[in-house]
């Protein structure tokens, strides 16, 4: 099957570009990516301990579409985004100095744009996506931010006007729960082994086998 070959190459490309730090094991405990801070704490710990599980996310068809869309977007706007890179800032949280890294989809020195792919119509942006743009605005010191949802039928645009403040970020780190939102568990690949899982118990429970009477 040709799909093996293609997925292998896509996964290798994606890991080399975005997750080589995860596989090197060379990450500092007090350094986090923006997307990590906004998701479940236990999920971050599971992923850091078991980096190969990232493959499950990469090869899921919906993620694959999103991933290829992002790469296409990055290629089309490479001229405008020459200044784009991994941005990094430090923040003090009690006695810990936390480093936060983030790489927006689009940064031209004036604005950031975050691109999302979904198959559903979008009435309101997801709060977590808004937080992501606001954190990129804080990191890049941009005053303008946009969230763009691409769906098969329509493109939705939301303008974000407020960068996240340092105190909001400190708050997010101090109140980093597992999960951040119970809805995360339903889609989580660790839901059957995670002690904090809030996924529907009926889904996770093993049905007892019916004894066959001879
Ligand atoms: S199952 Fe839920 S609580 Fe556990 S890691 Fe996944 S998202 Fe987090």
Boltz pocket constraint, residues with backbone or C-beta under 6 A from the ligand:
constraints:
  - pocket:
      binder: B
      contacts: [[A, 40], [A, 41], [A, 42], [A, 43], [A, 46], [A, 178], [A, 179], [A, 181], [A, 182], [A, 184], [A, 185], [A, 186], [A, 188], [A, 189], [A, 190], [A, 191], [A, 192], [A, 194], [A, 195], [A, 196], [A, 197], [A, 198], [A, 199]]
      max_distance: 6.0
